[in-house]
Amino acid sequence: MLSFDKQRSQIVGPGGCLDIHQGDEVARKLAMLIEGECGTESKKDVAAEHGFSRQRYFQVRQDFIAGGAAALCSVKRGPRRRSRRTDEVVRQIIRYRFLDPDITEDVIAQKLRQQGKPITSRSVQRTLKEFGLQKKTLRKSSRS
């Protein structure tokens, strides 16, 4: 029976062992799948041995079934596309606020959309907040 030895980073079987490079995530996931599908241990235990949850085990298994070993390679996390708040849009938002301090976020967003820049009022609000350009609110005096 095949098993994965974490200490030595090897796949161990009755006929010998095969070393796996420390950073080779594809080989490690593949070893987990082989152990889980061909071994006698429960999939939950096999996943735990490899540092995965049962749910993640089945996600990795599904990726392997759909795309083979190449699908086991992790993909880059984070945004898949560029932000709508580009440097040019941010400059325009700040420019509009300085030209007219009483202008609302909705009006700024509308002006930018008319220029062909797809932006929402909420994005304008975030930008103004980042630069500290929100409208000041008057507070009641505590002496009254």
Number of C-alpha atoms within 10 A of each C-alpha: 10 16 19 23 15 13 6 11 15 19 20 16 12 8 7 9 15 11 12 18 11 12 8 10 14 15 17 21 21 17 20 27 20 16 21 20 14 12 15 10 11 12 20 16 14 25 21 13 14 16 12 17 16 15 12 13 22 16 13 19 21 14 16 18 12 11 10 12 14 11 16 21 15 9 7 7 6 6 7 7 6 7 9 14 18 11 10 10 18 16 13 15 22 17 13 18 19 12 9 9 13 11 13 17 22 14 13 22 22 17 16 19 13 10 9 9 16 13 18 17 15 12 16 23 18 14 20 18 12 10 10 9 14 17 13 6 6 6 6 7 6 5 4 4
